[in-house]
Each structure stands twice: as C-alpha cells, then as structure tokens.
Amino acid sequence: MTKEELRGLTKEEISRRIREGVKAVIEEVLEEEMTEHLAAGYRERTPTRRGERNGHYTRSLITPVGKIEQLHVPRDREGTFLTEVFERYKRLTPKA
C-alpha cells in the first residue's frame, strides 16, 4: 500500500483493517494451540494423537484496537482445550 493510498483511508477504515489483521493472527495462534494440545495437525493421524477436533465456536473479544467480532475458537470433542490467548469468562461471587 502506497503512502497516498494510506492517506486516503479514514480512521475507521484503518481501525477496521487493524482489527481484521489482529483477528487473523489470533485465530492462527488458536489453531496452533489446538494442534499442540492434540499433538497432531488437522486430519493428521499419529499414534501420539490425544483427541479430535470438534469444529469451532464464535465469540467476541475486546482488544486495545477495538472489539473483534466472530472470532473462531477451535474446540475438541472432549472439551479439554483451554486457550492461553484469552481468559475464560469468570463469574464473580458476591462477597458476604
């Protein structure tokens, strides 16, 4: 992208492109974490494999660059995959 093209973009367009880039990177990291968790790549059959993929679920994530919508988070059949990219939702218990 040239400097002239970059100058022609609005702040909202720039923010949207940054969010798209961040989303792509986070989704790639999530897939790599799942591959490490299962000890096997997508559709790879190995003797050390520790489970099966079971699609994705979507969630939103608030980041310093804004809210990222429809983030695809992989899941495994046993439900044991926990990502280090973001914390699980925590329920606050009322203090007595």
N, C-alpha and C positions, 0 to 999 in steps of 0.2 A: 504494500500500500504506500503510495507516494505521500509526501507532505501536503500537497494540495488536496488530495482526497481526504486525508485525515482532518484538515482544517474545515472541510465541508460537512463533517459529521457533527451532529448535535451532541450535547452531553448525554442525553437519554440514549441515543444510538450507541455511543461509546460504552456507556454503562451496560447496555444490553449485550453487546459483544463481549465485554469482560465477563459478565455472568455466564454466558454460553461457554466461554473458554474454561472458566472455573468448574462449571458443571461437567464438562467433558473430562477434565483432569480428575475430579473426584470420582466419577463413575469408573474411570480406568483403574484408579487406586483400589476401589471397592472390588472390582473384578480380580485384581492381583491378590488382594487379601483372601478372597474366596478360593482362588487356585491354591494358595499356600495352606489354607485351612483344610482343604480336601486332599492335599498332596497329589493333585492331578489337575491337568488342564481341562478345558472344555471338551467333552466327549472323548477324553483320553482314558483308556483302560490300563491300569497298572496294578500290580499286586499290593502296592502300598496305599492305594486309594482309601480314604476314610469316610466316604459318603457320596451323596449325589446332589447335584444342583436341583432346585425346585423353582425356577423362574425368578421373578423379581417382584418387589412391591415398590410403590412410589411414596415419596414423602417430600415435604418442603424443608428447606434449610435456610436459616438466616445467617448470612455471612457479612463480613465487612464491606463487600461490594454490593450487597443487597440480598433480597430473598430469591433463592433458587427454587423454582417450581418443578415438579415432576421429576425429581431425582430418582433414578432407577437403582434400587438397592437389591443386590442378589440375596437369595435365601437358599438354605439347604433343606433336604427332606426331614432331617431330624430336628431342625430348628435350633441348632447349636452355634450357628455362625453369629459372632458379635464383632462388629467393626470397631476399629480404633479411630476412624475418621471423625465420628461424632458420638456423643454420649447418647445412651438410650434416654427416653423421656423418664424423668424421675417424678414420683408422686411425693408431695410434701405432706408429712403427717403433722396435724395440728399439735402444738405443744400445750400441755396441761398447765 
